[in-house]
Amino acid sequence: MTSNLLNVYRCYQGHYLLQRGPVIDALRGSQVNWLGVLEPDLLDPTLRRRVEHELQSRAFALLTAAQFYDPNRGRQLSH
């Protein structure tokens, strides 16, 4: 995965959406809240590969709350 920052959004269902590119405040047809940006290197290597694979096939990757808040990865968000 490149070192590009990922935008992080919290979806109304409780999942987290990761997306490259400029910040989008409102995604058409869904309710999400922008939380900040995340460095891909902070993700667990296995999860990072899965996110990269999803981002190659579509515009976003979805994580569960458990994946996003994994205490083993030293999570850091920047605004």
C-alpha positions in Angstrom: 0.0 0.0 0.0 1.2 3.5 -0.7 1.8 5.9 2.1 -1.2 8.0 1.0 -3.4 9.0 3.9 -6.9 7.4 4.0 -10.0 9.4 4.8 -12.0 7.7 7.6 -15.7 8.0 7.8 -18.1 6.4 10.4 -21.2 4.9 8.7 -24.6 5.0 10.4 -24.5 1.2 10.7 -21.4 1.4 12.9 -18.8 0.4 10.2 -15.9 2.5 9.2 -15.3 3.5 5.6 -11.7 4.1 4.3 -11.2 6.1 1.1 -8.4 7.7 -0.7 -8.6 11.1 -2.2 -10.0 14.4 -1.1 -12.4 14.7 1.8 -16.0 14.2 0.9 -18.3 15.6 3.6 -21.4 13.7 2.3 -21.5 10.6 0.1 -24.5 10.4 -2.1 -27.1 8.0 -0.8 -25.6 7.3 2.6 -25.1 8.9 5.9 -21.4 9.0 7.0 -19.4 11.3 9.3 -15.8 12.2 8.4 -13.5 11.5 11.4 -10.1 12.4 10.0 -7.3 10.6 8.2 -5.4 7.5 8.9 -1.9 6.4 7.8 -2.2 3.0 6.2 1.0 1.8 8.0 -0.9 1.9 11.3 -3.1 -1.0 10.2 -2.2 -4.6 10.9 -0.3 -5.9 7.8 -3.0 -8.5 7.0 -5.7 -5.9 7.3 -3.7 -3.4 5.3 -3.4 -5.9 2.5 -7.2 -6.5 2.6 -7.9 -2.8 2.5 -5.5 -2.3 -0.4 -7.2 -5.1 -2.3 -10.7 -3.5 -1.7 -9.4 -0.1 -2.8 -8.1 -1.6 -6.1 -11.6 -2.9 -6.9 -13.8 -0.1 -5.6 -13.6 3.4 -4.3 -13.7 2.4 -0.6 -13.0 -0.3 2.0 -15.2 -1.1 4.9 -14.0 -2.1 8.4 -15.9 -3.3 11.4 -15.6 -1.4 14.6 -13.5 -4.3 16.0 -11.1 -4.0 13.1 -10.9 -0.3 13.3 -10.3 -0.1 17.0 -7.9 -3.0 17.2 -5.8 -2.2 20.3 -2.7 -3.9 18.8 -2.1 -1.4 16.0 -1.5 1.8 17.9 -4.3 3.7 16.1 -3.9 7.4 15.4 -6.2 9.7 13.7 -5.2 13.2 12.5 -7.6 16.0 11.7 
